[in-house]
Amino acid sequence: MKNSSAIVLTFSIATAIGLFIAAPACRCDSEPATGSSSDSSGVLAPKPPDVLIFPDELRVADETVNDFVAKAMSTCAAGEYEPFRLLWSVRGDPLPREEFEQGWQAVQVIKVRVLEKVMIDADPNAGRAEPEIVYALLVDVSLDPEQKAGQKKPQREVVLMLIREHEQWRLAQAPKPMRDWIKKILADAPSESANP
């Protein structure tokens, strides 16, 4: 399989990262579960540990990036809003708490499909005084078709950008050129039908 850890591409971009195709944030997107999934105290039931799939062949040489991807996706899947919000770049606003808390319960699986190193051009309007190395991340999100969020589109592609702030990785919105490019990489990749 293709090791996608070292492709560098220059983009001229104005903003950060778009998670779902139609939404600008990590949309673990759904309606709260009814019945026994949550109790009267409002505490959300934890997700099973295998909700995140991050294949070894997609991991990059920089272990801090791999660790951040695993932490960010697990935090999103677990429905932990405050930790999720703290993972977001100061360059943009994360998904609001209400949407996040509604959405997380529909998530069944989050699978990392592409993780690519990218060089983006300086853009003072976007807060970048000089070129910057970031990572483009594409994940497939499987939503429960019984939940409101999964009824319309139970399989979604989410594109994120990982940027470096204060010596730590953060999530940010991906610009449209990056979202289109990373989806093309996925479309051009060999089919995984023989090995799901």
PyMOL commands that set and color helices and strands:
alter all, ss='L'
color gray80, all
select helices_A, chain A and resi 35-37+49-51+56-58+63-78+81-86+97-106+124-126+148-152+176-188
alter helices_A, ss='H'
color red, helices_A
select strands_A, chain A and resi 10-11+52-53+107-120+132-143+155-165+168-173
alter strands_A, ss='S'
color yellow, strands_A
deselect
rebuild
show_as cartoon
